[in-house]
Amino acid sequence: MFRKLTRVATAVAVAAALFVSTNAAAEDKNVLLKVPVYFGTHLQGLGSTPAWLAEQLDAMDSSVKLKIYEPDKLIPPKEILEAVNKGQVNAGWTTPGYNTGVLGQQGAIFSAVPFGPDAPEFLAWIYYGEGRKLWQEMYDKKNLNVHAIPCSIIAPETSGWFSKPIDKPEDLKGLRMRFFGLGALVMEKLGVSTSLLPSKEIFPALEKGAIDATEFSMPAIDKGLGFSKILKYNYFPGWHQPATIFELIINGDQWKEMSPAQQNTIEMACKAAMLDGLAMGEAIQFPVMKENAANGVENRYWSKEMLDTFRAKWEEVVKEEGDKDAGFKSTWENLQAFRDNYKVWNEWAFLPRPGTERVAK
């Protein structure tokens, strides 16, 4: 199944290439985008996507190529946005939620939204609502010389690895935990001390007792980081990241120098990367969950009390961040307006979750 889905994604990318190649000007100069990445390409389903994208562009015989640089090989991941903005590198692979020091918490909305849209709904807002427009406007209003392209998405992550069961909100108080994005603000309201450690530092921090718990990504990605060797309670669902989007950012001057055909090649290839990233993420989780369970990990689903608590604290975060940041507020309101309308379709079109069945009239 995974191979079939990958072939579909590749076909989309190749079809895009064939389309743009017939319209490309003969005088287009070759463009090499040097792309430092935030995540190692060994992290299948997360860091592997930019490498996949580079391979597809090579297969297309496109005049645009990507050269991928592993984290810290060219520049540190935390400096990717600044380096692309200044033209020190002409492109980078990241997600706005890692750049809130520059973008504010508005940026985190374009990464993952607690209790927010799942992947199909998120993509609907990005491509056919106003999400993509607001995304680029965020960079422009910050006077950042960056063209941002949504370029991969993954489905829900797990919401934490713990050394003990978390049965009530009080069990979280005092924990030191690696946590990402807007969800970290929720956890802090519950007495958790959060830090945003890069992937390679999480396991050593757990070993040394510098942190007590962590979240990072999906089970198959977490497997590569070894969390299950230390922590035996893995909690679902990923209320903090129902879907997570990543971006290819290109220096604005570089983007303007590219021909319309070259720009379209990158845009279409990134849409193909969206499909491949989502398909891969969905295909590789269940074997790891079974393996974890066989090795003594308890896959646990948060109780209604805990989910209600997370949601209530999240609503407090939304109010506070909206009061502080007009960009956050306007983006949040735009997303919510879209979701209010999407709800009509969502409630009628899909099979209900157990316990939420609609009564036929």
C-alpha positions in Angstrom: 0.0 0.0 0.0 2.8 2.4 0.9 4.6 1.8 -2.3 1.4 2.4 -4.3 0.8 5.7 -2.5 4.4 6.7 -3.1 4.0 5.9 -6.8 0.9 8.2 -6.9 2.9 11.0 -5.3 5.7 10.5 -7.7 3.3 10.5 -10.6 1.9 13.8 -9.5 5.4 15.3 -9.3 6.4 14.0 -12.7 3.1 15.2 -14.2 3.8 18.6 -12.8 7.3 18.5 -14.3 6.1 17.5 -17.7 3.5 20.4 -17.6 6.0 23.1 -16.7 8.8 21.7 -18.9 6.6 22.3 -22.0 6.2 25.9 -21.0 9.7 26.6 -19.8 11.7 29.1 -21.6 14.8 27.6 -23.3 17.0 30.2 -21.7 16.1 29.3 -18.1 19.3 29.0 -16.1 19.9 26.1 -13.8 19.0 26.9 -10.2 20.6 25.1 -7.2 18.7 25.6 -4.0 21.1 24.8 -1.0 18.7 23.6 1.6 19.7 23.2 5.3 17.1 21.1 7.0 15.7 21.2 10.6 15.4 17.5 11.0 17.8 14.7 10.0 16.8 12.9 6.9 17.1 9.6 8.7 13.8 10.4 10.5 11.4 8.7 8.1 8.3 10.6 7.5 9.7 13.8 9.0 13.2 14.6 7.9 13.0 12.2 4.9 10.6 14.4 2.9 13.1 17.1 1.7 15.4 14.3 0.6 12.4 12.8 -1.3 11.7 16.1 -2.9 15.3 16.5 -4.1 15.1 13.0 -5.6 11.9 13.8 -7.5 13.3 17.0 -8.9 16.4 15.1 -10.1 14.1 12.5 -11.7 12.2 15.3 -13.5 15.3 16.6 -15.2 14.2 20.0 -13.9 16.4 23.1 -14.2 15.8 23.5 -10.4 17.7 21.2 -8.1 17.8 20.9 -4.3 21.0 20.0 -2.4 20.1 18.9 1.2 22.3 19.7 4.1 21.8 17.7 7.3 21.3 19.7 10.6 24.4 21.7 11.6 26.3 20.7 8.4 25.8 24.1 6.8 24.1 26.2 9.5 22.4 25.4 12.8 18.7 24.6 12.4 17.7 27.5 14.6 19.4 29.9 12.2 17.7 28.7 9.0 15.1 31.5 8.8 17.6 34.2 9.5 20.1 32.8 7.0 17.5 32.6 4.2 16.3 36.1 5.0 19.8 37.5 4.7 20.7 35.5 1.6 23.4 33.5 3.4 21.7 30.4 2.0 19.1 30.6 -0.7 16.6 28.1 0.9 15.8 26.1 4.0 13.4 23.5 5.4 11.7 24.2 8.6 8.3 24.9 10.1 7.0 28.3 11.5 6.4 26.9 14.9 10.2 26.7 15.4 10.6 30.3 14.5 8.2 32.0 17.0 11.1 34.1 18.3 10.9 36.0 15.0 7.3 35.3 13.8 5.5 35.4 17.2 3.0 32.8 18.1 1.1 33.6 14.9 3.7 31.5 13.2 2.8 28.5 15.3 -0.7 28.5 13.9 0.8 27.6 10.5 2.5 24.6 12.0 0.0 22.9 14.3 -3.1 24.0 16.2 -4.2 22.3 19.5 -7.6 20.8 19.1 -7.4 22.2 15.6 -7.9 20.9 12.1 -6.8 17.4 11.0 -4.8 17.1 7.8 -7.6 17.4 5.2 -9.3 20.3 6.9 -5.9 22.1 7.4 -5.0 21.7 3.8 -8.5 22.9 2.7 -7.9 26.2 4.7 -4.3 26.6 3.5 -5.0 26.1 -0.2 -8.7 27.1 -0.6 -9.3 29.3 2.3 -7.0 32.2 3.1 -4.3 30.3 5.0 -1.7 30.5 2.3 -2.2 34.2 1.8 -2.0 34.9 5.5 1.1 32.7 5.8 3.0 34.8 3.2 1.7 38.0 4.6 3.1 37.1 8.0 6.6 37.0 6.5 6.0 40.2 4.5 4.8 42.2 7.5 7.9 41.2 9.4 9.9 42.5 6.5 11.4 39.1 5.9 12.8 38.5 2.4 11.3 35.0 2.2 8.9 33.1 0.0 7.3 30.4 2.0 5.8 27.2 0.4 3.9 24.6 2.4 5.8 21.4 1.5 4.8 18.5 3.8 2.3 17.5 6.3 2.0 14.7 8.8 -1.1 13.4 10.6 -1.5 13.4 14.5 1.5 12.9 16.7 1.5 11.2 20.0 1.1 13.7 22.9 3.7 12.5 25.2 6.0 9.8 26.6 6.0 9.5 30.4 7.6 7.3 33.0 4.4 7.0 35.0 0.6 7.1 34.3 -1.0 10.5 34.1 -4.5 10.0 35.4 -5.3 13.5 36.6 -4.1 17.1 35.9 -2.2 17.2 39.2 0.0 14.3 37.9 1.6 16.8 35.4 2.6 19.4 38.0 6.3 19.8 38.4 7.3 17.7 35.4 10.1 18.8 33.1 9.1 18.0 29.5 10.3 18.6 26.0 7.3 20.0 24.2 6.6 21.8 20.9 4.5 24.7 19.8 1.3 26.1 21.1 0.7 23.0 23.1 3.7 23.9 25.3 1.8 27.0 26.5 -1.0 24.7 27.5 1.3 22.4 29.4 2.9 25.3 31.2 -0.5 26.3 32.5 -0.7 22.9 34.1 2.6 23.2 36.0 4.9 21.6 33.4 8.3 23.2 32.8 8.8 22.9 29.0 11.8 23.1 26.8 12.2 22.8 23.0 15.1 20.5 22.7 16.3 19.4 19.2 15.8 15.7 18.4 19.3 14.6 19.0 19.4 16.1 22.5 16.2 14.5 23.8 17.4 11.0 24.6 20.6 12.2 26.4 18.4 14.6 28.4 16.1 11.7 29.5 19.1 9.5 30.3 20.6 12.2 32.5 17.3 13.1 34.2 17.4 16.6 32.8 13.9 16.1 31.6 11.2 13.7 32.9 9.0 13.3 29.8 8.9 14.3 26.1 6.8 14.5 23.0 8.4 14.7 19.6 6.4 13.2 16.7 4.7 10.1 15.5 5.5 6.6 16.8 7.7 5.6 13.8 9.7 8.8 14.1 10.0 8.5 17.9 11.3 5.0 17.5 14.4 6.3 15.8 15.1 8.4 18.9 14.8 5.5 21.4 12.2 6.9 23.8 10.7 3.5 24.4 13.9 2.3 26.0 13.4 4.7 28.9 9.7 5.7 29.0 6.9 3.1 29.0 3.7 5.2 28.8 2.9 6.7 25.4 -0.2 8.9 25.3 -2.7 9.5 22.5 -4.4 11.4 20.8 -2.2 14.2 19.7 -4.4 17.0 20.9 -1.6 19.4 20.5 -0.8 18.5 16.9 -3.7 17.0 15.0 -1.7 17.8 11.9 1.6 19.5 11.4 2.8 21.4 8.3 6.3 22.0 7.2 7.7 24.6 4.7 10.3 25.2 2.1 11.4 28.8 2.5 13.3 30.4 -0.4 15.1 33.7 -0.3 12.9 36.4 -1.9 15.5 37.6 -4.3 16.3 34.1 -5.4 12.6 33.4 -5.9 12.2 36.5 -8.1 15.2 35.4 -10.2 13.5 32.1 -11.0 11.3 31.9 -14.1 7.5 31.3 -13.7 8.1 27.8 -15.0 10.7 27.1 -12.3 8.6 28.6 -9.6 5.7 26.4 -10.7 7.9 23.4 -10.7 8.7 24.0 -7.0 5.1 24.7 -6.1 3.8 21.6 -7.7 6.6 19.4 -6.4 5.8 20.6 -2.9 2.2 19.6 -3.3 3.4 16.2 -4.3 5.6 16.2 -1.2 2.5 17.0 0.8 0.8 13.8 -0.5 3.9 11.6 0.0 4.5 12.9 3.5 0.9 12.3 4.6 0.7 8.9 2.9 4.0 7.8 4.5 3.0 9.0 7.9 -0.2 7.1 7.8 1.4 3.9 6.5 4.2 3.3 9.0 2.8 4.0 12.4 0.8 0.8 13.3 3.7 -1.7 13.1 5.7 0.5 15.5 2.7 0.8 17.9 2.4 -3.0 17.9 6.2 -3.4 18.4 6.1 -0.9 21.3 3.3 -2.8 23.0 5.1 -6.1 22.6 8.2 -4.5 24.3 6.3 -3.3 27.3 5.1 0.1 26.3 1.5 1.0 27.2 -0.3 2.9 24.5 -2.8 5.0 26.5 -5.6 7.3 25.4 -6.2 10.4 27.5 -9.3 10.3 29.7 -12.1 12.7 29.1 -11.1 14.6 32.2 -7.6 15.2 30.8 -8.8 16.1 27.3 -11.3 18.6 28.8 -8.6 20.1 30.9 -6.2 20.5 28.0 -8.9 22.1 25.9 -9.9 24.5 28.7 -6.3 25.7 29.1 -5.9 26.0 25.4 -8.9 28.3 25.3 -7.1 30.5 27.9 -4.0 30.5 25.7 -5.9 31.6 22.6 -7.4 34.6 24.6 -4.1 35.6 26.0 -2.1 35.3 22.8 -4.8 37.1 20.8 -4.7 40.0 23.3 -0.9 40.3 22.9 -0.6 39.8 19.2 -2.9 41.2 16.5 -1.4 38.9 13.9 -2.2 35.9 16.0 -5.7 37.1 16.6 -6.6 37.8 13.0 -5.1 34.5 11.8 -6.9 32.6 14.5 -10.2 34.3 13.7 -9.8 33.5 10.0 -9.1 29.9 10.7 -12.1 29.6 13.1 -14.4 31.2 10.5 -13.3 28.6 8.0 -13.8 25.8 10.5 -17.3 27.0 11.5 -18.3 26.6 7.8 -16.4 23.4 7.3 -18.2 21.9 10.3 -21.4 21.7 8.2 -19.6 19.3 5.9 -17.6 17.5 8.6 -20.6 16.7 10.7 -22.7 15.2 7.8 -20.2 13.7 5.5 -18.1 11.4 7.6 -18.8 8.3 9.7 -19.0 9.4 13.4 -16.6 8.4 16.1 -18.0 5.9 18.6 -20.4 7.6 21.0 -21.1 10.5 18.7 -23.6 8.9 16.3 -26.0 11.2 14.6 -29.7 10.2 15.1 -31.5 9.8 11.8 -34.5 12.0 11.3 
